[in-house]
Amino acid sequence: MNAYVLGVEHGVQLHDPTGDLNRLIRSVLSKESFSLIAEEWSWDKHQVTAGGRVAGELGLDWLNMEMTEDQQNAAGILDVLKKRRPEFDDVAVRVYYELDPFTRLPREDGIREDYWVEQIVSRRTAGDVFVMCGMLHLPHFTIRLRAAGFEATEDCICEHSWYSKKSKSNCERVREARKRVAS
């Protein structure tokens, strides 16, 4: 079982303003026999991600592997996760976070990542899986996939020259986290 795991910035995952993420997904998909695209994504049914669009165009199975808020609540992690989600100030269109969005929550994120592995294993019937998750999950989630028997290749949009440097500091944080997990 092979998995290609791409760490993404969720804004690019949704909007892909340059089309570069679409091209990267298609390039990776052309090299192996993928049957499933799985993504960490919110449950807003009106939003179609880059992965969802490509899956639809190519006739591949698509999976939103994220837990619903009800599932997060039942797992006892929703209240802490909400501290990392943005709140908007409508007056000045400012965004506030109680916790930095790149703060790894080992217990809560670990529960979610284990759930994602379960979803992929239960949904995958044949072929390889292309997975997109937020950059902060990349090294930890890849380890979980490998423990479940996947040959997992890890990649991050930070490693691609087309990726906007507006998130350069986020990319540095991801690189540091990957180094810590690897050692």
C-alpha angles and dihedrals in degrees: 000000000000128000130185108202118198120190110213143178104246094227090059090043089060104035106022090190096187098038090236094120089052090052092048092050092049092047092053093044091053092060101057140027100265120179101172139044111197123187141184100231141146120261096249101134092200094063120083116193128214089257092049091051093050092045090053093047093049097039094243125148113260126204130190096207096184122114117247118242089254090055091046090050092049089050090053095241105100098091093053093044091053089062088066095049121093124257117201127221103212094199098063099011091242125154122222128194123191087201125027107262088233093057107119112222102201098197099038097039090044091056090049094047092050088051091051091054090050091050093050094046092049095045102041112093104168138342130033129309129233110206131192122192136157114285095247090062096050105100096035096046092047089055090052092051091050090050087054090056102266124137094226127196113199123211136162131202086232087073093059120087093221093063113108114254090220086099096045092127090051089052090052090052091051092049090051092049091050090051092050093049092046093053 
